[in-house]
Amino acid sequence: MKKFQFSLEKVLEVKEIEERIIQKDILMVQREILEKENNILQVREKISEERIKLSILNQKGSSSAEIMIHYKYLESLSKKIEIYNNDLNLLRHRESVLKTSLIEKSREKKSLEKLKEIKFEEYRKSYNKHQQIVLDEISIQNFRVKMETGK
Protein backbone atom coordinates (compact mmCIF):
# COMPACT_ATOMS: atom_id res chain seq x y z
CA MET A 1 0.00 0.00 0.00
CA LYS A 2 1.29 3.46 -0.82
CA LYS A 3 2.57 5.94 1.73
CA PHE A 4 0.11 8.48 3.23
CA GLN A 5 -0.09 11.70 1.26
CA PHE A 6 -2.34 14.59 2.20
CA SER A 7 -3.75 16.10 -0.98
CA LEU A 8 -3.94 19.60 0.53
CA GLU A 9 -0.41 19.60 1.96
CA LYS A 10 0.72 22.49 -0.26
CA VAL A 11 -2.31 24.54 0.77
CA LEU A 12 -1.45 23.87 4.42
CA GLU A 13 2.14 24.98 3.82
CA VAL A 14 0.91 28.19 2.16
CA LYS A 15 -1.36 28.90 5.15
CA GLU A 16 1.59 28.42 7.51
CA ILE A 17 3.73 30.80 5.44
CA GLU A 18 0.93 33.38 5.32
CA GLU A 19 0.52 33.09 9.08
CA ARG A 20 4.25 33.71 9.65
CA ILE A 21 4.22 36.70 7.30
CA ILE A 22 1.28 38.26 9.12
CA GLN A 23 3.00 37.66 12.47
CA LYS A 24 6.08 39.50 11.19
CA ASP A 25 3.90 42.34 9.91
CA ILE A 26 2.22 42.63 13.31
CA LEU A 27 5.61 42.83 15.01
CA MET A 28 6.73 45.57 12.62
CA VAL A 29 3.55 47.58 13.24
CA GLN A 30 3.93 47.15 17.00
CA ARG A 31 7.50 48.42 16.72
CA GLU A 32 6.25 51.47 14.79
CA ILE A 33 3.56 52.05 17.43
CA LEU A 34 6.23 52.07 20.14
CA GLU A 35 8.31 54.54 18.14
CA LYS A 36 5.33 56.88 17.70
CA GLU A 37 4.49 56.66 21.40
CA ASN A 38 8.11 57.49 22.25
CA ASN A 39 8.03 60.41 19.81
CA ILE A 40 4.89 61.74 21.49
CA LEU A 41 6.52 61.49 24.90
CA GLN A 42 9.60 63.34 23.66
CA VAL A 43 7.53 66.12 22.16
CA ARG A 44 5.50 66.44 25.37
CA GLU A 45 8.75 66.82 27.28
CA LYS A 46 9.82 69.56 24.85
CA ILE A 47 6.46 71.29 25.38
CA SER A 48 6.97 71.20 29.16
CA GLU A 49 10.48 72.61 28.78
CA GLU A 50 9.23 75.31 26.43
CA ARG A 51 6.45 76.34 28.84
CA ILE A 52 9.03 76.70 31.59
CA LYS A 53 11.16 78.88 29.29
CA LEU A 54 8.09 80.98 28.48
CA SER A 55 7.27 81.55 32.12
CA ILE A 56 10.90 82.60 32.75
CA LEU A 57 10.79 84.95 29.76
CA ASN A 58 7.53 86.49 31.01
CA GLN A 59 9.07 87.06 34.43
CA LYS A 60 12.15 88.67 32.88
CA GLY A 61 9.98 90.98 30.83
CA SER A 62 11.37 89.81 27.47
CA SER A 63 10.31 91.33 24.18
CA SER A 64 7.00 90.29 22.66
CA ALA A 65 8.79 89.11 19.49
CA GLU A 66 10.90 86.67 21.48
CA ILE A 67 7.82 85.43 23.37
CA MET A 68 5.91 85.02 20.07
CA ILE A 69 8.71 82.84 18.70
CA HIS A 70 8.33 80.53 21.68
CA TYR A 71 4.52 80.44 21.27
CA LYS A 72 4.91 79.53 17.60
CA TYR A 73 7.35 76.80 18.56
CA LEU A 74 4.84 75.48 21.12
CA GLU A 75 2.16 75.54 18.44
CA SER A 76 4.37 73.56 16.06
CA LEU A 77 5.05 70.99 18.79
CA SER A 78 1.32 70.64 19.41
CA LYS A 79 0.76 70.05 15.69
CA LYS A 80 3.53 67.44 15.75
CA ILE A 81 1.73 65.60 18.57
CA GLU A 82 -1.49 65.75 16.57
CA ILE A 83 0.26 64.25 13.54
CA TYR A 84 1.87 61.53 15.68
CA ASN A 85 -1.52 60.73 17.24
CA ASN A 86 -3.09 60.41 13.79
CA ASP A 87 -0.25 58.13 12.71
CA LEU A 88 -0.67 56.16 15.92
CA ASN A 89 -4.39 55.69 15.29
CA LEU A 90 -3.70 54.46 11.76
CA LEU A 91 -1.05 52.05 13.03
CA ARG A 92 -3.36 50.71 15.73
CA HIS A 93 -6.09 50.20 13.14
CA ARG A 94 -3.62 48.40 10.88
CA GLU A 95 -2.53 46.25 13.83
CA SER A 96 -6.16 45.37 14.52
CA VAL A 97 -6.75 44.41 10.88
CA LEU A 98 -3.61 42.28 10.86
CA LYS A 99 -4.60 40.53 14.08
CA THR A 100 -8.02 39.75 12.61
CA SER A 101 -6.33 38.41 9.50
CA LEU A 102 -3.96 36.33 11.63
CA ILE A 103 -6.88 34.82 13.52
CA GLU A 104 -8.55 33.91 10.22
CA LYS A 105 -5.36 32.36 8.80
CA SER A 106 -4.85 30.41 12.02
CA ARG A 107 -8.39 29.06 11.82
CA GLU A 108 -7.89 28.03 8.22
CA LYS A 109 -4.61 26.33 9.09
CA LYS A 110 -6.14 24.52 12.07
CA SER A 111 -9.03 23.35 9.91
CA LEU A 112 -6.60 21.94 7.37
CA GLU A 113 -4.54 20.30 10.11
CA LYS A 114 -7.69 18.71 11.53
CA LEU A 115 -8.66 17.49 8.06
CA LYS A 116 -5.16 16.07 7.65
CA GLU A 117 -5.52 14.19 10.96
CA ILE A 118 -8.89 12.80 9.85
CA LYS A 119 -7.49 11.73 6.48
CA PHE A 120 -4.47 10.13 8.15
CA GLU A 121 -6.74 8.22 10.52
CA GLU A 122 -8.78 7.02 7.52
CA TYR A 123 -5.55 5.99 5.80
CA ARG A 124 -4.35 4.16 8.92
CA LYS A 125 -7.61 2.25 9.25
CA SER A 126 -7.55 1.35 5.57
CA TYR A 127 -3.91 0.27 5.85
CA ASN A 128 -4.66 -1.89 8.91
CA LYS A 129 -7.63 -3.44 7.14
CA HIS A 130 -5.50 -4.17 4.09
CA GLN A 131 -2.77 -5.68 6.29
CA GLN A 132 -5.35 -7.85 8.03
CA ILE A 133 -6.65 -9.10 4.68
CA VAL A 134 -3.09 -9.96 3.62
CA LEU A 135 -2.46 -11.77 6.91
CA ASP A 136 -5.76 -13.65 6.62
CA GLU A 137 -4.86 -14.68 3.08
CA ILE A 138 -1.46 -15.94 4.24
CA SER A 139 -3.08 -17.89 7.07
CA ILE A 140 -5.58 -19.47 4.68
CA GLN A 141 -2.78 -20.43 2.30
CA ASN A 142 -0.77 -21.95 5.15
CA PHE A 143 -3.82 -23.86 6.33
CA ARG A 144 -4.45 -25.21 2.81
CA VAL A 145 -0.82 -26.27 2.44
CA LYS A 146 -0.97 -28.10 5.81
CA MET A 147 -4.23 -29.79 4.87
CA GLU A 148 -2.85 -30.97 1.53
CA THR A 149 0.41 -32.22 3.00
CA GLY A 150 -1.29 -33.77 6.00
CA LYS A 151 -3.57 -36.11 3.97
N, C-alpha and C positions, 0 to 999 in steps of 0.2 A: 504494500500500500504506500502511496506517495506521502511525502512529508507535509505537515500542516502549513498551509499558506493562506493568510488572511487577504482577501481580495481588495480590501480597502486600506491596506497598509500604507500606501503612498499618501492617501488622503489624511490618514492619522499623522504621518510624519509632517505633512504640510501644516496641519493644525498645531502641532507642537512647535514648529518654527514660527508660525504666526504668533503664538502665545509668548514665546521668548522675545520676539521683536516688540510686541506691545509692552511687555515688562520693562524692556530697555527704554522705550519711549516714555513710560511713566516715570522711571528714575530720572531721565533727563529733564522732564517737566518739573518734577519735584526739586531738582537742583536749581532750576531757573526760579522757582517760587522762593526758595531760600535766599537766592541772590537779590531778588526784588525786595523781599522783606528786610534784608540787611541794608539795602540802599535806602529804603524808607527810614529805617532807624538812624542811619548816618545823616540824612537830610534833616530829620527832626532834631538831632543834636546840633546841627549847624543853625537851625532856626532858634534854638534856645540860646546858643552863643551869641547870635546876632541880636536877639532881644536884650540880652545883657549889655552888649555894646551900645545899643540904642538908648537904654536907660542911663548909661554913663555919659553918653553924648548930650542927652537932655539935661543932665545935672550940670555938665560943664558949660552949657549954654553955647553949644556949637552952632555953626551956620545952618540955615535951613536947607541949603543945597547938599551939604554933607549928610544931613539927616534923611533927605529925600533919596539919596543914593542907597542908604541902608534899607529904607522902606521898599524900594524897588527890588533890591536884592532879596528881601524877605518874601516879596510877592513872587519872584521867580522861583524861590525854593518851594513855596506853597504849590505853584503850578507843577513843579517837578514831582512833588508828592502825589498830586492828582494824576499825573501821567503814570507814575509807578503803580498807583492803586488800580487804574484802568488795566494796565498790563497784568497786574496780579489777578484781577478778576477774570481776564481772558485765560490766563494760565490755569487757574483753578477750574474753570469751565472745561478746558481741554483735558485736564487731569481727570475730571469726572467722566467725560466722554470716553477716554481711554480705559478707565476702570470698568465702565459698563461693557466696553468692547472686550476687555480681558475676561470678564465674567462669562460673556457669551462664547468666546473661544474655548474657555475652560469647560463649559458645559458640552460643547460640541465634541471636544476631545474626550471627555469622560464618557459620553454616549458611544463614541467609536470604540473606546477601550472596553466598555461593557459588551458591546456587540462582538468584539474580538474574543472576549472570554466565553461568550455563549457559543460562538462558532467553534472555538477550540474544544469546548466541552462536547459539542456535537461530534466533532472529529474524533475525539478520544473514545466516545461511546461507539462510534462506527468502527474505529480501529479495533477496539476490544471485541466487538461482535465478530468482525472479520477474523481476528486471531482465534476466537473460540470455534468458529466454523472450520478453520484450518486444523486446529487441534482435534476436533471431533472427527474430521475426515481421516486424519492420521490414525486415530484410535480405531476407527472402523476398518481401515486397511490392515492394521496390525491384527485385529480380531479375525478378519477373514483369512489372513495368512496363517494364523495359529490353527484355525478351524480346518483349513485345507491340509496342513502338514500333520495335524493331529489325528486324522482319519485312519 
